[in-house]
Amino acid sequence: MSDKKPATVAVRAGICTDTQFNAVVPPIYLTSTYSFPQMGEVPQYDYSRSGNPTRNMLAEALSELEGGAGGIVTNCGTSAINLLVSALLGPDDLIVAPHDCYGGTYRLFDSRARKGDFNVTFVDQGDPEALSAALARNPKLVWVETPSNPLLRVIDVAALCEKVKKVGALVAVDNTFLSPILQQPIALGADFVVHSTTKYINGHSDVVGGVLIAKEAEQAEELAWWANCIGATGAAFDAYLTLRGLRTLAPRMKTHEENSARILAYLQTQPLVGQIYHPSLTEHPGHEIALKQQHGFGSMLSFELDGSEQQLAEFVKTLKFFSLAESLGGTESLIAHPASMTHRAMSDEAQAEAGIKPSLLRLSVGLEDPDDLIADLDQAFTKAAEVKG
Ligand SMILES: *Cc1c(COP(=O)(O)O)cnc(C)c1O
């Protein structure tokens, strides 16, 4: 583990490491290739698919933040996930994945399993019997996502890792929703951590990227070998922007959380708001676990709009400061309708089974002034209430 606090690691990543001009902010290396000092003498970097100083700086910072031994920065979160399963699994191996995992993860695991690359079973990991039954099948890898999307279900990572270790399997946690500021899965027993850095880590909705971090140096090296082999690594320019975003991760997460706490309190007073999903609520089933394993509750939240389809449409349309868009974790607030957007690939039955109702809305609370965000929600609820239900 790092001897520095996370905010310091994030801010100081690569600062004052330039030896040529003593630039305080590290330069970006956009080169694809590097010259050899002489024949037979291989330099530290030879080609940017296999290694790039800007990308490595980001990988080191993210690995340090997660308490890992090394990380690989990839061209998107999905390719970080694909990298791990490509490197780790063969046709006889089994992944145990959550039934409510990120849609792209579900599609990747399901499609590759259909091709015979590996086997997958999707289970409700919060159900001890379902989990035990899956673990009895001797999986190679257990995939965890906590809190989950869009219902913010929380999985006890330490308890799960203990069970998984008993069957000799590895655990990977998708930590995208909280970032290493609010949750560090390796300290809870995980072997790998994955992020879509597209979300909070870059935080400005202008880069698509990912990272895969390994607990053990040997695994990190093997994964780096595979990343070069299959061509999963990210671009230097993206790494530069992500490093820039990373520097403000800690204060951003704090403000995201403060804003969402204000919004949660406001939503609880609204007649058009039905069930609210957020781990900070004491009635949320994952509240106690979140208190124990997270350093904060995070700022993603979902709620059901207790009204007609027309009222929901009017509410969404009237909002000015919550843009109707997929993705999350940027400075700007977003609203998504999971049933028709992020989770539209799921059948109606699969949505119902996962608890995703047509009345569900998901907020990615941004960094605008919370007074403005609440005033905006308020005028939209007023407008929606005027629509005949
Ligand atoms: C967005 C996201 C991904 C996929 O990341 P991309 O950068 O879009 O490829 C994976 N997991 C979670 C939880 C996500 O939100």
The ligand as an SDF file (V2000), in Angstrom:
LIG
                    3D

 15 15  0  0  0  0  0  0  0  0999 V2000
  -19.1020    2.1140  -18.6270 C   0  0  0  0  0  0  0  0  0  0  0  0
  -18.8630    0.9050  -17.8390 C   0  0  0  0  0  0  0  0  0  0  0  0
  -18.1100   -0.1620  -18.3390 C   0  0  0  0  0  0  0  0  0  0  0  0
  -17.5580   -0.1900  -19.7460 C   0  0  0  0  0  0  0  0  0  0  0  0
  -16.6110    0.7950  -19.9510 O   0  0  0  0  0  0  0  0  0  0  0  0
  -16.3230    1.4850  -21.3840 P   0  0  0  0  0  0  0  0  0  0  0  0
  -15.2780    2.4800  -21.0600 O   0  0  0  0  0  0  0  0  0  0  0  0
  -17.6190    2.0970  -21.8260 O   0  0  0  0  0  0  0  0  0  0  0  0
  -15.8890    0.4170  -22.3070 O   0  0  0  0  0  0  0  0  0  0  0  0
  -17.8820   -1.2540  -17.5090 C   0  0  0  0  0  0  0  0  0  0  0  0
  -18.3900   -1.3020  -16.2650 N   0  0  0  0  0  0  0  0  0  0  0  0
  -19.1330   -0.3050  -15.7590 C   0  0  0  0  0  0  0  0  0  0  0  0
  -19.6650   -0.4210  -14.3680 C   0  0  0  0  0  0  0  0  0  0  0  0
  -19.4030    0.8300  -16.5190 C   0  0  0  0  0  0  0  0  0  0  0  0
  -20.1530    1.8090  -16.0080 O   0  0  0  0  0  0  0  0  0  0  0  0
  1  2  1  0
  2  3  1  0
  2 14  2  0
  3  4  1  0
  3 10  2  0
  4  5  1  0
  5  6  1  0
  6  7  2  0
  6  8  1  0
  6  9  1  0
 10 11  1  0
 11 12  2  0
 12 13  1  0
 12 14  1  0
 14 15  1  0
M  END
$$$$
